[in-house]
């Protein structure tokens, strides 16, 4: 009865308010009718006198009103009772006490806001509905619940309405809000940009489009830009550090090496996405290809440092492909560097590899870089227009449009995600630990993107920095196959709001059914057993879902306490459109509504205009953007080990090499350990190919030489 009263509270309040008004109007109507019949005129004063003289009618109307009220209560209880004819709640909770959250509980946990003006309350939209207001019910108001300060996982398949009921409402809510957080949107089809970018722009957002589907409509983004900026600043501070005319060295000048190390980290992250490591026999070639790309990029940076010429247009990923196409020159270049040079340490293994091994490594790297054969991709990534600092300070919406058919281009979206996250987390760390303006990653088809390195760490620590994720998946199996069971579990556990809209995967349905929990029910079974020989009499059974159409009055009943799923797995496979279930961390589930934006009057759709780009010609790229690393006349130069250890490396940046560089014992021992690890890896297979045997032979020879040099210390 208590739950019924709570559910019908608003009706009862309205009824009790209207009841005396209805009674008075009824009495007044009787008085006016009496005037009309007896006096042949309408006079309110006479009618009121009539009411007073016949006030006993008041009790009649009150009786009628009370009768109607209790008739309604009885009818409602009757319906409720008929629905629970085959099952009842019991006080015994042996098999669980799961239930759905009430509206009041849900609104307390997830702030209920007006869609058109959420004020300072923002978050991913997880529930939305329309209320009709006004005396004549002509004014409509949209309300929604938001998952503020929470990571969200959304389970939805194509056609479930996730864009109209979940993503687009979130984008428009952000545009309407006062806080206006910055957003990164992985837009698989480009429809989110087409439908929402105009409204965002009209409400103060700087809209950026990284279009990897129609590359001539994309902003320029050089993935190496942040590495370049940090490296340049570090080198400029390094010059000041060794400038004797500057007597007082600031803390920033003394920390010049930190910027240089940060540049190296950006390069490492980019290469990790560019050349992912796959388990199996090809792992060695993947790792070597990644190291080779990393080493070439480091060589470009150190060339800038040595020449004191910093040209950001010539520092790009597209330059790697022509460099590795001239492998002999590359080997000679790397061989000219001292053993302690970072570029040689990273890529030097290719110098002594057997021809077949080198070919496999180059083949792996060329496959990873093949996307740069696309002139439009080369065009996008050879220049830069993105100002990362403005993303932090101003409302910014970044749409990354990637086609389903262009799987190889997904790695650029992953690369961009990692780079934006790294910049945001570094910025937050330097400014009190959290961003002043929150940032949301809304990633549709998240599991279709290449694996994002350290995703478990990113999602675990980012909430405190004001960085939030909405990961949209078709099913849990997708995530597990991409990240592995352990990491997938960590990612899901960090998402304290999980919105289930629909799936076609049985395992996913079972998982969320189990998460919803079970409750304890008294299940009643009815049966009618008659003579089976009579053609018109049959046995009829009754179950939890009610009797079949052909029923007979039962002559026997039984009841038992059973465990019942709050949400059976089968129900999760057929969730109706515009509905879903929200699973919360350490709380009960809640049945949500997802109002499609196209059904509302508040949907502001449209896209901003994009000016098509003209791709770079091969001649222009070679003239203005290609880093011609191998054509420079490089003198061997020694590299001070103190600089490697982030200390001063002396006043002179370059020294001409006339004899072998001095190498410390620690470096020799480190090289020895590297060779031993590589030999262990190469010798673990039973069948060793000829090129691998040749490499093993060379490694053993180098190991013998190292042992002699180590003993000489």
C-alpha positions as CSV (number, residue, x, y, z in Angstrom):
1,X,0.0,0.0,0.0
2,X,2.9,2.3,0.8
3,X,4.5,1.9,-2.6
4,X,1.0,2.4,-4.2
5,X,0.6,5.7,-2.3
6,X,4.0,6.9,-3.3
7,X,3.3,6.0,-7.0
8,X,-0.1,7.8,-7.0
9,X,0.8,10.6,-4.6
10,X,0.4,13.4,-7.3
11,X,-3.0,12.0,-8.3
12,X,-4.2,12.0,-4.7
13,X,-3.0,15.5,-4.1
14,X,-4.7,16.9,-7.2
15,X,-7.9,14.9,-6.3
16,X,-8.1,16.3,-2.8
17,X,-7.5,19.8,-4.0
18,X,-10.1,19.6,-6.7
19,X,-12.7,17.7,-4.6
20,X,-14.1,20.8,-2.7
21,X,-14.1,22.8,-5.9
22,X,-16.0,20.1,-7.7
23,X,-18.5,19.8,-4.8
24,X,-19.0,23.6,-4.8
25,X,-19.5,23.7,-8.6
26,X,-21.9,20.9,-8.4
27,X,-23.9,22.6,-5.7
28,X,-23.8,25.9,-7.7
29,X,-25.0,24.1,-10.8
30,X,-28.0,22.7,-8.8
31,X,-28.8,26.2,-7.5
32,X,-28.7,27.7,-11.0
33,X,-30.9,24.9,-12.5
34,X,-33.4,25.5,-9.6
35,X,-33.5,29.2,-10.4
36,X,-34.0,28.5,-14.1
37,X,-36.9,26.1,-13.4
38,X,-38.7,28.1,-10.8
39,X,-37.9,31.7,-11.6
40,X,-37.1,31.4,-15.3
41,X,-33.8,33.3,-14.9
42,X,-30.2,32.8,-13.8
43,X,-29.3,34.6,-10.6
44,X,-26.1,33.6,-8.7
45,X,-27.2,35.2,-5.4
46,X,-30.5,33.3,-5.4
47,X,-28.5,30.2,-6.4
48,X,-26.2,30.6,-3.4
49,X,-29.1,31.1,-1.1
50,X,-30.6,27.9,-2.4
51,X,-27.3,26.1,-1.6
52,X,-27.3,27.3,1.9
53,X,-31.0,26.3,2.5
54,X,-30.3,22.9,1.0
55,X,-26.8,22.4,2.5
56,X,-27.6,18.8,3.2
57,X,-26.8,18.2,-0.5
58,X,-23.1,19.0,0.4
59,X,-22.9,15.7,2.3
60,X,-24.4,13.9,-0.7
61,X,-21.6,15.3,-3.0
62,X,-18.9,14.5,-0.4
63,X,-20.2,11.0,-0.2
64,X,-20.1,10.7,-4.0
65,X,-16.6,12.0,-4.1
66,X,-15.3,9.7,-1.3
67,X,-17.1,6.8,-3.0
68,X,-15.3,7.6,-6.3
69,X,-11.9,7.9,-4.5
70,X,-12.2,4.6,-2.7
71,X,-13.6,2.9,-5.8
72,X,-10.4,4.0,-7.6
73,X,-8.2,2.6,-4.7
74,X,-10.1,-0.6,-4.7
75,X,-9.8,-0.9,-8.5
76,X,-6.1,-0.3,-8.4
77,X,-5.6,-2.9,-5.7
78,X,-7.7,-5.3,-7.7
79,X,-5.5,-4.9,-10.8
80,X,-2.3,-5.3,-8.7
81,X,-3.7,-8.4,-7.1
82,X,-4.7,-9.9,-10.4
83,X,-1.2,-9.3,-11.8
84,X,0.4,-11.1,-8.9
85,X,-1.9,-14.1,-9.1
86,X,1.0,-16.4,-10.0
87,X,3.8,-14.8,-7.9
88,X,4.0,-12.8,-4.7
89,X,6.7,-11.0,-2.8
90,X,7.6,-12.5,0.5
91,X,9.4,-11.3,3.6
92,X,11.8,-14.2,3.2
93,X,14.8,-13.0,1.2
94,X,16.8,-16.2,1.1
95,X,17.4,-16.0,-2.7
96,X,18.0,-12.2,-2.8
97,X,16.2,-8.9,-2.5
98,X,17.0,-7.2,-5.7
99,X,14.7,-4.5,-6.9
100,X,14.6,-1.4,-9.2
101,X,15.5,2.0,-7.8
102,X,12.5,4.3,-7.3
103,X,12.3,7.6,-9.1
104,X,13.2,9.5,-5.9
105,X,16.3,7.3,-5.3
106,X,17.4,7.6,-8.9
107,X,17.0,11.4,-9.0
108,X,19.0,11.7,-5.8
109,X,21.9,9.7,-7.3
110,X,21.8,11.2,-10.8
111,X,20.9,14.9,-10.9
112,X,17.6,15.6,-12.7
113,X,18.0,18.8,-14.8
114,X,16.1,20.7,-17.4
115,X,17.5,19.9,-20.8
116,X,17.3,23.4,-22.1
117,X,19.0,24.9,-19.1
118,X,21.0,22.5,-16.9
119,X,22.9,25.3,-15.3
120,X,26.1,24.0,-13.7
121,X,25.0,20.4,-13.7
122,X,26.5,18.5,-16.6
123,X,27.3,14.9,-17.4
124,X,26.4,12.2,-19.9
125,X,22.6,11.9,-20.4
126,X,21.4,8.5,-19.1
127,X,17.7,9.1,-18.8
128,X,15.4,11.6,-20.6
129,X,11.7,12.2,-20.8
130,X,9.1,14.9,-21.7
131,X,6.6,16.5,-19.4
132,X,3.6,18.4,-20.6
133,X,2.8,21.5,-18.5
134,X,0.3,24.3,-18.4
135,X,-3.4,24.6,-17.9
136,X,-4.1,23.5,-21.4
137,X,-1.2,21.1,-21.6
138,X,0.4,22.8,-24.5
139,X,3.9,23.5,-23.1
140,X,6.4,20.7,-23.2
141,X,9.5,20.5,-21.0
142,X,12.3,18.0,-21.4
143,X,14.1,16.7,-18.3
144,X,17.1,14.4,-18.1
145,X,19.3,12.7,-15.6
146,X,23.0,13.1,-16.0
147,X,26.0,10.9,-14.8
148,X,28.0,13.7,-13.4
149,X,31.7,13.1,-12.5
150,X,31.4,9.4,-13.7
151,X,32.8,7.2,-16.4
152,X,30.1,5.5,-18.4
153,X,29.9,2.3,-20.5
154,X,27.1,2.2,-23.0
155,X,26.0,-1.2,-24.4
156,X,24.1,-0.7,-27.7
157,X,24.1,-2.2,-31.2
158,X,23.4,-0.5,-34.5
159,X,19.8,0.7,-34.7
160,X,19.1,0.8,-30.9
161,X,18.8,4.5,-30.9
162,X,22.0,5.3,-29.0
163,X,22.8,8.4,-31.1
164,X,19.3,10.0,-30.9
165,X,18.6,8.9,-27.3
166,X,22.0,9.2,-25.7
167,X,24.9,10.8,-27.6
168,X,23.1,13.7,-29.3
169,X,21.2,14.7,-26.2
170,X,24.5,14.8,-24.3
171,X,26.1,17.1,-26.9
172,X,23.1,19.4,-26.9
173,X,23.0,19.4,-23.1
174,X,26.7,20.5,-23.0
175,X,26.0,23.2,-25.6
176,X,23.0,24.5,-23.5
177,X,24.9,24.4,-20.2
178,X,26.8,27.2,-18.5
179,X,30.0,25.2,-17.9
180,X,30.4,23.9,-21.5
181,X,33.0,21.2,-21.1
182,X,35.3,20.3,-24.0
183,X,34.5,17.1,-25.8
184,X,36.2,14.5,-28.1
185,X,33.6,12.6,-30.2
186,X,34.5,9.4,-32.1
187,X,32.0,9.8,-34.9
188,X,32.0,6.6,-36.9
189,X,29.5,7.6,-39.6
190,X,29.9,11.4,-39.5
191,X,26.2,11.8,-38.5
192,X,27.0,13.3,-35.1
193,X,28.9,16.1,-36.8
194,X,26.2,16.6,-39.3
195,X,23.5,16.8,-36.7
196,X,25.1,18.6,-33.8
197,X,28.1,20.7,-34.8
198,X,26.1,23.8,-35.8
199,X,24.3,23.9,-32.4
200,X,27.6,23.5,-30.6
201,X,29.2,26.3,-32.7
202,X,26.3,28.7,-32.1
203,X,26.6,28.2,-28.4
204,X,30.3,29.2,-28.1
205,X,32.1,26.0,-29.0
206,X,35.2,25.9,-31.2
207,X,34.4,22.9,-33.5
208,X,37.3,20.9,-34.9
209,X,36.9,18.1,-37.4
210,X,39.5,15.4,-37.9
211,X,38.0,13.8,-40.9
212,X,39.7,10.6,-41.9
213,X,36.8,9.6,-44.1
214,X,36.8,12.7,-46.3
215,X,40.4,13.9,-45.7
216,X,40.0,17.0,-47.8
217,X,37.5,18.3,-45.2
218,X,39.8,17.8,-42.2
219,X,41.8,20.1,-40.0
220,X,45.6,19.7,-40.2
221,X,47.0,17.7,-37.4
222,X,50.7,16.6,-37.1
223,X,50.9,13.8,-34.5
224,X,54.5,14.9,-33.8
225,X,53.6,18.5,-33.0
226,X,53.7,18.2,-29.2
227,X,57.0,16.3,-29.4
228,X,58.4,19.1,-31.6
229,X,57.2,21.9,-29.2
230,X,58.7,20.2,-26.2
231,X,61.9,19.4,-27.9
232,X,62.4,22.9,-29.3
233,X,61.7,24.5,-25.9
234,X,64.1,22.0,-24.2
235,X,66.9,22.8,-26.6
236,X,66.3,26.6,-26.3
237,X,66.5,26.3,-22.5
238,X,69.6,24.0,-22.8
239,X,71.4,26.8,-24.7
240,X,70.5,29.2,-21.9
241,X,71.7,26.7,-19.3
242,X,75.2,26.6,-20.9
243,X,75.3,30.3,-21.7
244,X,77.8,31.8,-19.2
245,X,76.4,35.3,-19.7
246,X,73.3,34.2,-17.9
247,X,74.4,34.3,-14.3
248,X,71.2,33.3,-12.6
249,X,69.6,30.1,-13.9
250,X,65.9,29.8,-13.3
251,X,64.3,26.5,-12.2
252,X,62.9,26.1,-15.7
253,X,66.3,26.5,-17.4
254,X,67.8,24.0,-15.0
255,X,65.0,21.6,-16.0
256,X,65.5,21.9,-19.7
257,X,66.1,18.1,-20.0
258,X,62.5,17.5,-18.8
259,X,61.1,19.0,-21.9
260,X,63.4,16.9,-24.0
261,X,62.4,13.7,-22.2
262,X,58.7,14.7,-22.6
263,X,59.2,14.9,-26.3
264,X,60.7,11.4,-26.3
265,X,57.7,10.1,-24.4
266,X,55.3,11.6,-27.0
267,X,57.3,9.9,-29.7
268,X,57.2,6.6,-27.9
269,X,53.4,6.8,-27.4
270,X,53.0,7.6,-31.1
271,X,55.1,4.6,-32.2
272,X,53.2,2.3,-29.9
273,X,50.0,3.1,-31.7
274,X,51.6,3.2,-35.1
275,X,53.1,-0.3,-34.7
276,X,51.1,-2.3,-32.2
277,X,52.8,-5.4,-30.7
278,X,51.0,-8.7,-31.5
279,X,51.7,-11.8,-29.5
280,X,53.1,-14.8,-31.4
281,X,56.1,-15.4,-33.8
282,X,55.9,-11.9,-35.3
283,X,56.3,-10.2,-31.9
284,X,60.1,-9.7,-32.4
285,X,59.5,-8.0,-35.8
286,X,56.8,-5.8,-34.4
287,X,59.1,-4.6,-31.6
288,X,62.0,-4.1,-33.9
289,X,59.8,-2.1,-36.4
290,X,58.5,0.1,-33.6
291,X,62.0,0.7,-32.3
292,X,63.2,1.5,-35.8
293,X,60.5,4.2,-36.3
294,X,61.3,5.6,-32.8
295,X,65.0,5.7,-33.6
296,X,64.5,7.5,-36.9
297,X,62.3,10.2,-35.2
298,X,64.9,10.6,-32.5
299,X,67.6,11.1,-35.1
300,X,65.5,13.8,-36.7
301,X,65.2,15.6,-33.3
302,X,68.9,15.4,-32.6
303,X,69.7,16.7,-36.1
304,X,67.6,19.8,-35.2
305,X,69.5,20.1,-32.0
306,X,72.9,19.9,-33.6
307,X,72.0,22.2,-36.5
308,X,70.1,24.6,-34.3
309,X,67.4,24.7,-37.0
310,X,63.9,23.8,-35.9
311,X,61.5,23.4,-38.8
312,X,58.2,21.9,-37.7
313,X,57.0,21.3,-41.2
314,X,59.9,18.8,-41.8
315,X,59.2,16.8,-38.7
316,X,56.4,14.4,-39.7
317,X,55.6,10.7,-39.9
318,X,55.3,10.7,-43.6
319,X,59.1,11.3,-43.9
320,X,59.8,7.9,-42.3
321,X,58.7,5.9,-45.4
322,X,61.1,7.3,-47.9
323,X,63.9,7.0,-45.4
324,X,63.5,3.3,-44.8
325,X,63.2,2.7,-48.5
326,X,66.9,3.5,-48.7
327,X,68.0,0.9,-46.1
328,X,71.7,0.9,-46.9
329,X,72.0,4.7,-46.4
330,X,70.0,4.3,-43.2
331,X,72.4,1.6,-41.9
332,X,75.4,3.8,-42.8
333,X,73.8,6.8,-41.0
334,X,73.1,4.8,-37.8
335,X,76.6,3.2,-37.9
336,X,78.1,6.7,-38.0
337,X,76.5,7.5,-34.6
338,X,78.3,6.6,-31.4
339,X,77.1,3.6,-29.4
340,X,75.6,5.9,-26.7
341,X,73.5,7.9,-29.1
342,X,69.7,7.5,-28.3
343,X,68.8,7.0,-32.0
344,X,71.3,4.2,-32.4
345,X,70.4,2.6,-29.1
346,X,66.8,2.5,-30.3
347,X,67.2,1.5,-33.9
348,X,70.8,0.2,-34.1
349,X,69.9,-3.5,-34.1
350,X,69.0,-3.2,-37.8
351,X,72.7,-2.5,-38.6
352,X,73.9,-6.0,-38.0
353,X,70.7,-8.0,-38.7
354,X,70.7,-10.6,-41.4
355,X,69.2,-9.5,-44.7
356,X,66.1,-11.7,-44.3
357,X,65.5,-10.4,-40.7
358,X,65.9,-6.8,-41.9
359,X,63.5,-7.4,-44.7
360,X,60.9,-8.7,-42.3
361,X,61.3,-5.7,-40.0
362,X,61.1,-3.2,-42.8
363,X,58.0,-5.0,-44.2
364,X,56.3,-4.7,-40.8
365,X,57.1,-1.0,-40.6
366,X,56.1,-0.3,-44.2
367,X,52.8,-2.0,-43.6
368,X,52.2,0.3,-40.6
369,X,53.2,3.4,-42.6
370,X,51.4,2.4,-45.8
371,X,48.6,4.8,-44.9
372,X,50.9,7.7,-45.9
373,X,50.7,6.6,-49.5
374,X,47.4,8.3,-49.3
375,X,48.2,11.9,-50.4
376,X,45.3,13.3,-48.3
377,X,46.6,11.6,-45.1
378,X,50.0,12.9,-45.9
379,X,48.5,16.3,-46.3
380,X,46.7,16.2,-43.0
381,X,49.6,15.0,-40.9
382,X,52.4,17.2,-42.4
383,X,51.0,20.4,-41.0
384,X,49.3,21.4,-37.8
385,X,46.4,23.7,-36.9
386,X,45.4,22.3,-33.5
387,X,46.3,24.4,-30.4
388,X,46.1,22.0,-27.5
389,X,46.2,24.7,-24.9
390,X,43.0,26.2,-26.3
391,X,41.3,22.9,-25.9
392,X,41.9,23.2,-22.1
393,X,40.9,26.8,-21.8
394,X,38.0,27.2,-24.3
395,X,34.9,25.1,-25.0
396,X,36.0,22.8,-27.8
397,X,34.3,20.0,-29.6
398,X,36.5,17.6,-31.6
399,X,34.8,15.3,-34.1
400,X,37.0,12.4,-35.3
401,X,35.2,11.0,-38.3
402,X,36.4,7.5,-39.3
403,X,34.8,5.2,-41.9
404,X,34.0,1.6,-41.1
405,X,35.8,0.6,-44.2
406,X,39.0,2.3,-43.4
407,X,40.2,0.2,-40.5
408,X,43.9,1.3,-41.0
409,X,42.8,4.9,-40.3
410,X,41.4,4.0,-36.9
411,X,44.9,4.1,-35.5
412,X,45.1,7.8,-36.1
413,X,42.0,8.3,-34.0
414,X,43.6,6.2,-31.2
415,X,46.8,8.2,-31.6
416,X,44.9,11.4,-31.2
417,X,43.0,10.2,-28.2
418,X,46.2,9.1,-26.5
419,X,47.9,12.4,-27.3
420,X,45.0,14.6,-26.2
421,X,44.7,12.6,-22.9
422,X,48.5,12.9,-22.3
423,X,48.4,16.7,-22.8
424,X,45.3,17.1,-20.6
425,X,46.7,14.9,-17.7
426,X,50.1,16.8,-17.9
427,X,48.3,20.1,-17.9
428,X,46.1,19.1,-14.9
429,X,49.2,17.9,-13.0
430,X,50.9,21.2,-13.4
431,X,47.8,23.2,-12.4
432,X,46.6,21.8,-9.1
433,X,45.8,18.2,-10.2
434,X,42.5,18.8,-12.0
435,X,41.2,20.7,-15.1
436,X,39.1,23.8,-14.5
437,X,37.0,22.8,-17.5
438,X,36.0,19.1,-17.6
439,X,36.8,17.1,-20.7
440,X,34.7,14.2,-22.0
441,X,35.7,11.4,-24.4
442,X,32.6,10.0,-26.1
443,X,33.9,7.0,-28.1
444,X,31.4,5.3,-30.3
445,X,32.5,1.8,-31.4
446,X,35.3,2.0,-28.9
447,X,36.4,-1.7,-29.3
448,X,36.9,-1.2,-33.1
449,X,39.8,1.2,-32.5
450,X,43.3,-0.1,-32.1
451,X,44.2,-0.8,-28.5
452,X,45.0,2.4,-26.6
453,X,48.1,1.9,-24.5
454,X,47.7,2.0,-20.7
455,X,43.9,2.4,-21.1
456,X,43.4,0.8,-17.7
457,X,45.7,3.4,-16.1
458,X,44.1,6.2,-18.0
459,X,40.6,5.4,-16.9
460,X,41.6,4.7,-13.3
461,X,43.2,8.0,-12.6
462,X,41.5,10.4,-15.1
463,X,38.4,11.0,-13.0
464,X,40.3,13.0,-10.4
465,X,41.8,15.1,-13.2
466,X,38.3,16.0,-14.5
467,X,38.6,13.8,-17.6
468,X,35.7,11.5,-18.2
469,X,34.9,8.6,-20.6
470,X,31.8,7.3,-22.3
471,X,32.8,4.0,-24.0
472,X,30.1,2.7,-26.4
473,X,30.3,-1.0,-27.1
474,X,28.1,-3.5,-28.9
475,X,29.0,-6.2,-26.3
476,X,31.5,-7.1,-23.6
477,X,33.1,-9.7,-25.8
478,X,34.4,-7.0,-28.1
479,X,36.2,-5.3,-25.2
480,X,37.7,-8.6,-23.9
481,X,39.0,-9.6,-27.3
482,X,40.7,-6.2,-27.7
483,X,42.1,-5.7,-24.2
484,X,42.1,-9.1,-22.6
485,X,39.9,-10.3,-19.8
486,X,41.8,-8.7,-17.0
487,X,42.1,-5.2,-18.5
488,X,38.5,-5.4,-19.8
489,X,37.3,-6.1,-16.3
490,X,39.3,-3.2,-14.9
491,X,37.9,-0.8,-17.5
492,X,34.3,-1.9,-16.8
493,X,34.8,-1.7,-13.0
494,X,36.0,1.9,-13.3
495,X,32.7,2.9,-15.1
496,X,30.3,3.4,-12.2
497,X,27.4,4.0,-14.6
498,X,26.7,1.4,-17.2
499,X,23.9,2.1,-19.6
500,X,22.4,-0.9,-21.3
501,X,20.4,-0.1,-24.4
502,X,20.6,-3.4,-26.3
503,X,22.8,-6.3,-27.4
504,X,22.7,-9.4,-29.6
505,X,25.3,-11.2,-27.5
506,X,24.0,-13.8,-25.1
507,X,27.0,-13.6,-22.8
508,X,26.6,-9.9,-22.4
509,X,22.9,-10.3,-21.6
510,X,23.7,-13.0,-19.0
511,X,26.3,-10.8,-17.5
512,X,24.0,-7.8,-16.9
513,X,21.1,-10.1,-15.8
514,X,23.4,-11.4,-13.2
515,X,24.5,-7.9,-12.2
516,X,20.8,-6.9,-11.7
517,X,20.5,-9.6,-9.1
518,X,17.7,-11.9,-8.0
519,X,14.8,-11.7,-5.6
520,X,12.7,-14.2,-3.7
521,X,9.2,-14.9,-4.9
522,X,6.4,-17.2,-3.8
523,X,5.6,-19.0,-7.1
524,X,2.1,-20.5,-7.4
525,X,1.3,-23.3,-9.7
526,X,-2.3,-24.3,-10.7
527,X,-3.3,-27.5,-12.4
528,X,-6.5,-29.2,-13.5
529,X,-6.4,-32.9,-14.0
530,X,-9.4,-34.6,-15.6
531,X,-10.2,-37.7,-17.5
532,X,-8.0,-37.6,-20.6
533,X,-10.3,-39.9,-22.5
534,X,-12.9,-37.2,-22.7
535,X,-12.3,-35.2,-25.9
536,X,-13.3,-31.8,-24.5
537,X,-11.3,-32.0,-21.3
538,X,-7.5,-31.4,-21.1
539,X,-4.8,-30.8,-18.4
540,X,-4.0,-27.1,-18.0
541,X,-1.0,-25.7,-16.1
542,X,-0.3,-22.2,-15.0
543,X,3.1,-20.5,-14.7
544,X,4.7,-17.2,-13.7
545,X,3.5,-15.4,-16.8
546,X,-0.2,-16.3,-16.5
547,X,-2.5,-19.0,-17.9
548,X,-2.8,-19.9,-21.5
549,X,-6.0,-18.9,-23.5
550,X,-7.7,-22.2,-23.0
551,X,-8.1,-22.5,-19.2
552,X,-10.1,-24.5,-16.8
553,X,-10.8,-23.9,-13.1
554,X,-8.0,-25.6,-11.3
555,X,-8.7,-28.3,-8.8
556,X,-5.2,-28.3,-7.2
557,X,-2.6,-25.7,-6.4
558,X,1.0,-25.7,-5.1
559,X,3.4,-22.9,-4.1
560,X,7.1,-22.7,-3.5
561,X,9.6,-20.0,-2.7
562,X,12.0,-19.6,-5.6
563,X,14.8,-17.5,-6.9
564,X,13.8,-15.2,-9.7
565,X,16.0,-13.0,-11.9
566,X,15.1,-9.3,-11.6
567,X,15.8,-9.0,-15.3
568,X,16.0,-12.4,-17.2
569,X,18.7,-12.5,-19.9
570,X,16.1,-13.0,-22.6
571,X,14.5,-9.7,-21.7
572,X,17.8,-7.9,-22.2
573,X,18.0,-9.3,-25.7
574,X,14.7,-7.6,-26.6
575,X,14.8,-4.2,-24.9
576,X,12.2,-2.0,-26.5
577,X,13.3,1.1,-28.4
578,X,13.6,4.3,-26.4
579,X,14.2,2.3,-23.2
580,X,17.1,0.9,-21.4
581,X,18.5,-0.2,-18.0
582,X,21.0,1.8,-16.0
583,X,23.3,-0.3,-13.8
584,X,25.0,1.7,-11.0
585,X,28.0,1.0,-8.8
586,X,26.9,-0.6,-5.5
587,X,23.2,0.1,-6.2
588,X,20.1,-1.3,-7.8
589,X,19.3,-1.1,-11.5
590,X,16.9,1.4,-12.9
591,X,14.7,1.3,-16.0
592,X,15.4,4.4,-18.0
593,X,13.7,6.2,-20.9
594,X,15.7,7.6,-23.8
595,X,13.7,10.2,-25.6
596,X,14.9,10.6,-29.2
597,X,15.9,14.1,-30.1
598,X,14.0,14.0,-33.4
599,X,10.7,13.7,-31.4
600,X,11.3,16.9,-29.5
601,X,10.8,20.6,-30.4
602,X,14.2,21.5,-28.8
603,X,16.4,19.6,-31.3
604,X,18.7,22.1,-33.0
605,X,20.3,20.1,-35.9
606,X,22.7,21.1,-38.6
607,X,26.4,21.2,-39.3
608,X,29.0,23.9,-39.8
609,X,30.5,24.5,-43.2
610,X,33.9,23.1,-44.0
611,X,36.3,24.5,-46.7
612,X,37.8,21.7,-48.7
613,X,41.6,21.3,-48.5
614,X,44.0,21.0,-51.4
615,X,46.3,18.0,-50.9
616,X,50.1,18.4,-51.0
617,X,51.7,17.5,-54.3
618,X,54.7,15.2,-54.2
619,X,56.9,18.0,-55.3
620,X,55.7,20.3,-52.5
621,X,56.1,17.6,-49.9
622,X,59.7,16.9,-50.9
623,X,60.5,20.6,-51.1
624,X,58.9,21.9,-47.9
625,X,58.0,18.9,-45.7
626,X,60.4,16.0,-46.2
627,X,63.1,15.5,-43.5
628,X,66.0,14.6,-45.7
629,X,67.9,13.0,-42.9
630,X,70.2,10.7,-44.9
631,X,71.5,13.3,-47.3
632,X,73.1,15.5,-44.6
633,X,76.9,15.1,-44.3
634,X,77.0,13.7,-40.8
635,X,80.3,13.7,-38.9
636,X,80.5,11.2,-36.1
637,X,80.3,12.9,-32.8
638,X,80.7,11.7,-29.3
639,X,77.7,11.9,-27.0
640,X,78.3,12.8,-23.4
641,X,76.7,10.2,-21.1
642,X,75.9,12.7,-18.5
643,X,73.3,14.2,-20.9
644,X,71.7,10.8,-21.2
645,X,71.4,10.8,-17.4
646,X,69.7,14.2,-17.5
647,X,72.8,16.1,-16.3
648,X,75.0,18.7,-18.0
649,X,76.8,17.5,-21.1
650,X,79.4,20.3,-21.3
651,X,79.6,23.5,-23.2
652,X,80.2,22.0,-26.7
653,X,77.2,20.3,-28.3
654,X,79.2,18.6,-31.1
655,X,82.7,17.2,-31.1
656,X,84.4,15.7,-34.1
657,X,85.2,12.0,-33.6
658,X,88.8,11.0,-34.4
659,X,88.9,7.9,-32.4
660,X,86.4,5.4,-30.7
661,X,84.2,7.1,-28.2
662,X,84.8,6.4,-24.5
663,X,82.1,4.0,-23.3
664,X,81.4,3.4,-19.6
665,X,81.3,0.0,-18.0
666,X,77.6,0.3,-17.3
667,X,76.8,0.8,-20.9
668,X,78.8,-2.2,-21.9
669,X,77.1,-4.4,-19.3
670,X,73.7,-3.1,-20.4
671,X,74.5,-3.9,-24.1
672,X,75.7,-7.4,-23.0
673,X,72.4,-8.0,-21.2
674,X,70.4,-6.8,-24.3
675,X,72.3,-9.3,-26.5
676,X,71.8,-12.2,-24.1
677,X,68.0,-11.4,-24.0
678,X,67.9,-11.3,-27.8
679,X,69.8,-14.6,-28.1
680,X,67.5,-16.3,-25.7
681,X,64.5,-15.1,-27.7
682,X,66.0,-16.1,-31.1
683,X,67.1,-19.6,-29.9
684,X,63.8,-20.6,-28.3
685,X,62.3,-22.0,-31.6
686,X,63.1,-25.5,-32.6
687,X,63.4,-24.6,-36.3
688,X,65.8,-21.7,-36.8
689,X,65.8,-20.1,-40.3
690,X,69.1,-19.2,-42.0
691,X,68.8,-15.5,-41.6
692,X,68.2,-15.9,-37.8
693,X,71.2,-18.3,-37.6
694,X,73.3,-15.6,-39.2
695,X,72.0,-13.0,-36.7
696,X,72.7,-15.4,-33.8
697,X,76.3,-15.8,-35.1
698,X,76.9,-12.0,-35.2
699,X,75.4,-11.5,-31.8
700,X,77.6,-14.2,-30.3
701,X,80.7,-12.6,-31.9
702,X,79.7,-9.2,-30.4
703,X,79.1,-10.8,-27.0
704,X,82.6,-12.3,-27.0
705,X,84.0,-8.9,-27.8
706,X,82.0,-7.3,-25.1
707,X,83.2,-9.8,-22.5
708,X,86.8,-9.0,-23.4
709,X,86.2,-5.2,-23.1
710,X,84.4,-5.7,-19.8
711,X,87.3,-7.7,-18.3
712,X,89.7,-5.0,-19.3
713,X,88.0,-2.5,-16.9
